[in-house]
Amino acid sequence: MMRRHDPQTGEDGFQLLLTEVTDHVGELIAEFERETEDYGLRCWS
């Protein structure tokens, strides 16, 4: 969802992560750092 062009869909995807983030902090940080295609998505980290 976070890669969608619709800003609200992207935000909804980000909000879904908030419910799971404590269990996957390290993995999420690594993925945000590897992001090369979407600068806006990378800036959310």
N, C-alpha and C positions, 0 to 999 in steps of 0.2 A: 504494500500500500504506500510505503514511503517514497517509492520511485514514480508514482503516478504524477501526471502533469496537473491534475486538479489539486489546488492547494489544500482544500478541505480534506480530501482523501488522504493526502500525505500527512496532514496533522493528525487525522484519526489513527493512522498507522503508528505514528509516534506515541500517541496517547495509549495505545494498546501495549506498547513496550513498558510503560510505567508500572503495570501490574506484575510484570515478570522480571524487572530489571535487577532486583537484588540477587536473584539466583544466577544471573548471567553477566555480571558487570565486566569481567575480564574479556569474555568473548565479544561483547558488544563494542568495547573500546578497540579491540583488535580489528574488528570489521570496519568500524568508522575510519580507522587509520589507513586501512587498505583501500578505501573507496577512492577511485580515480575518475569515475564517469560523471558524478553528480556533485559539483562543488557545494551546492546548497545543502545537500544531504550530509556531506562531510562536516559542514559548519555546525550542525546540530550537536556534535559530540562535545 
